[in-house]
Amino acid sequence: MTGSSRCFRAFLGLAFAGLLPAGLSGQQDPAPQRRSPRVEFERFSVGFRLGYHITAQVTEGQDDQRSTSTNPPTLFHASSEPQKDAWGMGGGAQFNILPRWGITGELIAHSVRFKTGTRVERSQTATRPQQLLSNEFVVTEANHWDIPVTVRYYLNGPRQRVRPFISGGAAMRMVRNAKATREIGSIDRGESEFVQTKPQVNSMRTMGLVGGLGFELIDDINLKLSVEGRYMRWQEKTFEIGLANTLRNHVEIMVGLSW
């Protein structure tokens, strides 16, 4: 009896020792880990774009010339005056080839409006006051449709909330909806006459190069806000009218919202 009792107590001790860790582990289950609903790698996204030209689209200036071939001399005052801010808007799409590599295509429309013209005056003399001979200006309006296609490289992985990137590629610019209005000042009545005229376009289509640097913010449902600074170099000027020339180099800030 004594031997069997000892064996029974030893069996209960082993059983208790085996159940004790299981009971403790059952009381100390670790809390489930929170998982972000963002996917590891998203192939395709689309969205809106809003851009602003930091540099001017069209040159601004004045030029005064004095002709002594007449008596009294004649003064020619030429001017160029941009009249609209360089805001642009459109849409874009991105296809991600690899977690850090993507191809982005966009269509951005910018409005262009500028005024050019020449004012001609006869110089003042001792016996005659200054005389206005002619006063003509042309207001040109159009849209620049920019289509940049760039390769984007992210400096970190797709599960990061802030993703800096660099981009580069090519772009095409097209002139659309161009029109011009000639303003002819009346010398006698001091009024102006407005006449629709054919716009002078130097190039309806030109190619360019694009380079950019920016970052992307991503929330838990994969809504993306991107801010990018771009440098663009165009092959030709779209407008070249007197002192008004569209610049071939410009810097643009682009803000995008994609999903």
C-alpha positions in Angstrom: 0.0 0.0 0.0 2.8 2.3 0.8 4.5 1.8 -2.5 1.3 2.2 -4.5 0.5 5.3 -2.6 3.8 6.8 -3.4 3.4 6.0 -7.1 -0.1 7.6 -7.1 1.2 10.8 -5.5 4.1 11.0 -8.0 1.6 10.6 -10.9 -0.5 13.4 -9.6 2.5 15.6 -9.2 3.6 15.1 -12.8 0.1 15.8 -14.1 -0.2 19.0 -12.1 3.2 20.1 -13.3 2.2 19.6 -16.9 -1.2 21.4 -16.5 0.2 24.4 -14.7 2.0 26.0 -17.7 -1.0 25.4 -19.8 -3.3 27.1 -17.3 -0.9 30.1 -17.0 -0.5 30.4 -20.7 -4.3 30.4 -21.1 -4.6 33.3 -18.7 -1.8 35.3 -20.4 -2.8 35.2 -24.1 -1.1 38.1 -26.0 -3.4 40.7 -27.4 -4.0 40.4 -31.2 -1.9 42.6 -33.3 -3.5 45.5 -35.1 -3.2 45.3 -38.8 -3.3 48.2 -41.2 -5.9 47.8 -44.0 -3.4 49.2 -46.4 -2.3 46.6 -49.0 1.3 45.7 -49.4 1.5 46.6 -53.1 -1.1 48.4 -55.1 -0.8 48.2 -58.9 -3.0 51.0 -60.2 -4.4 54.3 -59.0 -6.2 57.3 -60.5 -6.9 60.8 -59.3 -7.0 64.6 -59.7 -4.1 67.1 -60.1 -3.8 70.8 -59.3 -0.7 72.7 -60.6 0.7 76.1 -60.3 3.6 77.7 -62.3 6.1 79.3 -59.9 7.9 80.9 -62.9 6.0 83.0 -65.4 4.5 81.4 -68.5 4.8 84.5 -70.7 7.5 87.2 -70.6 6.6 90.7 -69.5 8.3 93.8 -70.6 8.4 97.3 -72.2 10.5 98.7 -75.0 10.7 102.4 -76.0 12.1 103.4 -79.4 12.6 106.9 -80.7 12.6 107.6 -84.5 14.3 110.8 -85.7 13.3 110.2 -89.3 10.3 112.5 -88.7 10.2 116.0 -87.5 9.3 116.1 -84.7 10.5 112.6 -83.7 8.1 109.7 -83.2 8.0 107.6 -80.1 7.1 103.8 -80.2 6.2 102.2 -76.9 5.8 98.4 -77.1 4.6 96.3 -74.2 3.8 92.8 -73.1 1.5 92.1 -70.1 0.5 88.7 -68.8 -3.1 88.8 -67.5 -3.9 85.4 -66.0 -2.5 83.3 -63.2 -0.8 80.1 -64.2 -3.1 77.7 -62.4 -3.7 74.3 -64.0 -5.9 71.3 -63.3 -6.5 67.8 -64.7 -6.2 64.1 -63.9 -3.6 61.4 -63.8 -3.1 57.7 -63.4 -0.2 55.6 -62.1 0.8 52.0 -62.7 3.2 50.5 -60.3 5.6 48.0 -61.9 7.5 47.1 -58.6 7.0 48.2 -55.0 9.3 51.1 -55.5 8.9 51.8 -59.3 5.8 53.3 -61.1 4.8 54.9 -64.3 2.7 58.1 -64.1 0.7 59.7 -66.9 -1.2 63.0 -66.6 -3.2 65.6 -68.6 -3.0 69.1 -67.1 -4.6 72.1 -68.7 -3.2 75.6 -68.0 -4.9 78.9 -69.1 -2.7 81.5 -70.9 -3.8 85.1 -71.4 -1.5 88.0 -72.3 -1.7 91.5 -73.9 0.7 92.9 -76.4 0.7 96.1 -78.4 2.3 99.4 -79.5 1.5 103.0 -78.7 2.8 105.5 -81.2 3.2 109.2 -80.3 4.6 112.4 -81.9 7.0 114.1 -79.6 6.2 117.4 -78.0 7.6 120.6 -79.5 7.7 124.2 -78.5 4.6 125.0 -80.6 2.8 121.6 -80.6 1.8 119.3 -77.7 2.5 115.6 -77.7 0.2 113.9 -80.2 -1.1 110.3 -80.1 -0.9 108.7 -83.6 -2.0 105.1 -83.0 -2.8 102.8 -80.1 -3.3 99.1 -80.9 -3.2 96.1 -78.6 -3.9 92.4 -79.0 -5.2 90.1 -76.3 -4.3 86.4 -76.9 -6.0 83.6 -75.0 -5.4 79.8 -75.1 -5.0 76.6 -73.2 -1.7 74.7 -72.7 -2.5 71.0 -72.5 0.5 69.3 -70.9 0.8 65.5 -71.0 3.8 64.4 -68.9 4.7 60.7 -68.7 7.2 60.0 -66.0 8.9 57.2 -64.2 8.7 57.5 -60.4 11.1 55.9 -57.9 10.1 55.8 -54.2 12.9 55.9 -51.6 11.1 53.5 -49.2 8.6 50.7 -49.3 4.8 50.8 -50.0 3.8 50.3 -46.3 5.3 53.6 -45.2 2.9 56.4 -44.6 5.3 59.0 -46.0 7.0 58.0 -49.2 9.6 60.5 -50.8 10.2 60.0 -54.5 12.1 61.3 -57.5 10.7 61.3 -61.0 11.7 61.9 -64.6 10.5 61.5 -68.1 9.1 63.3 -71.2 6.1 65.5 -71.9 4.1 66.9 -74.8 2.5 70.3 -74.9 -0.4 71.2 -77.2 -2.1 74.6 -77.8 -5.9 74.4 -77.7 -8.8 77.0 -77.9 -6.5 79.8 -79.1 -8.2 83.2 -79.9 -7.2 86.8 -80.2 -8.9 90.2 -79.9 -7.5 93.4 -81.4 -8.1 96.6 -79.5 -7.8 99.7 -81.7 -7.9 103.0 -79.8 -9.8 105.9 -81.4 -7.6 109.0 -81.5 -10.5 111.4 -81.9 -13.2 110.1 -79.6 -10.9 108.4 -77.0 -12.8 105.1 -77.4 -11.6 101.6 -78.5 -12.8 99.2 -81.1 -12.5 95.5 -80.5 -12.1 93.1 -83.5 -11.7 89.4 -83.4 -8.5 88.3 -85.2 -6.5 85.2 -86.0 -4.2 84.3 -83.1 -0.5 84.1 -83.8 0.8 80.7 -82.6 4.5 79.9 -83.0 4.1 76.1 -82.4 0.9 74.2 -81.9 2.7 71.2 -80.4 6.1 70.7 -78.8 8.0 68.1 -76.7 9.8 68.5 -73.5 11.7 66.9 -70.6 10.5 66.6 -67.0 12.3 66.1 -63.7 10.7 66.1 -60.3 11.1 65.6 -56.5 8.3 65.2 -54.0 6.6 63.0 -51.4 3.4 61.0 -51.0 1.2 60.7 -47.9 -0.9 57.5 -47.6 -3.7 56.9 -45.1 -5.2 53.6 -43.9 -7.6 53.2 -46.8 -4.9 53.9 -49.5 -6.0 57.5 -50.2 -2.8 59.3 -51.4 -1.9 63.0 -51.2 1.2 63.9 -53.2 3.2 67.1 -53.5 5.8 67.4 -56.2 8.1 70.2 -57.5 8.8 69.8 -61.3 11.3 71.4 -63.7 10.1 71.3 -67.3 12.2 72.2 -70.4 10.2 72.6 -73.7 11.8 72.3 -77.2 9.9 75.2 -78.7 8.0 78.3 -77.7 4.2 78.1 -78.3 3.8 81.9 -78.5 6.3 84.5 -79.8 4.5 87.8 -80.4 6.6 90.9 -80.0 7.8 91.1 -76.4 5.5 88.2 -75.4 7.2 84.8 -75.5 6.2 81.7 -73.7 9.2 80.5 -71.6 10.8 77.2 -72.5 11.9 76.6 -68.9 9.6 76.7 -66.0 9.1 75.3 -62.4 5.8 74.0 -61.4 4.2 72.7 -58.1 1.9 69.8 -58.6 -0.6 68.6 -55.9 -2.4 65.3 -56.5 -5.1 63.3 -54.8 -5.3 59.6 -55.8 -7.1 56.4 -54.7 
